[in-house]
Amino acid sequence: MKRIILLLTIIFALGACSDEEKEAELDNRISELETQLDECKNGSDKLLAKVKIAFEEENFEEVKTIYSDFQNRHPESPEFKEAESINDQVTEIEEKRKKEAERIAEEKRKEAERIAAKEKADKLKALNKLRKNYDDVSGITWYKQPYFTHYTNTNLTSIYMGENGTNRWLRLQMTYKGDDWIFFERAYLSYDGNTKEIVFNKYDDKETDHSGGGVWEWIDLTVTKDVEMFLREFAESNSAKMRLTGKYTKTRTLTYNERRGILDVLNGYDAIEQGIK
């Protein structure tokens, strides 16, 4: 509004002049007015105030931008010296933060290396604990956990691994022994409220037998990737359970050795997969 009033005043004052004179004088007055407006907005005191506000708000990029403008406009002003001091503080703070970030990143890198080295050692240790049996006819080396022998006429769950030099795979055994058949057609593993159905073909994967008044039913099948990932959490849980269900149902909580055996085989499997020997 003030600018409009000033322009109108200039126009009326130049009413008696020639058109060319009026235009030249008007341009000069407008230029003077714009200079005054710019000084009002970007005077040394105003720029210093902006620098201080940006610094207090830790908007350091804004501090540097305003300082650069300050340096072009008022490099000889007393206020510029104070702005320069603030800009130097920003540089110092950013340098300290950069060094701290680099220190933290280095610590994280070392910690990651330490964890990776420990995991590698743990996997190698687990692999070395496994019982190995080489079948020279098939060319397969079988790896089983060392804590118990998983016979088919037992109530147990375990995994074991096969390797033929080119491929490696995991297999899962779930077995039932009792006085009466349960005729199970479905199998489940469960921990902490998480349940995974173990899908199997009852004609190809399930076997049954009986002797001396006892009966047993079991499955022995290749572990799929999703079951493998489930087993990694499952074996860590104190509430790990197996359930076989059909006409009747058998549910039991896995022992510590069963869970530890699953972890050892999984770690041994990882060791071979990653070439840790």
Order of alpha helices (4+ residues) and beta strands (2+ residues): alpha-alpha-alpha-alpha-alpha-beta-beta-beta-beta-beta-beta-beta-beta-alpha-beta-beta-alpha
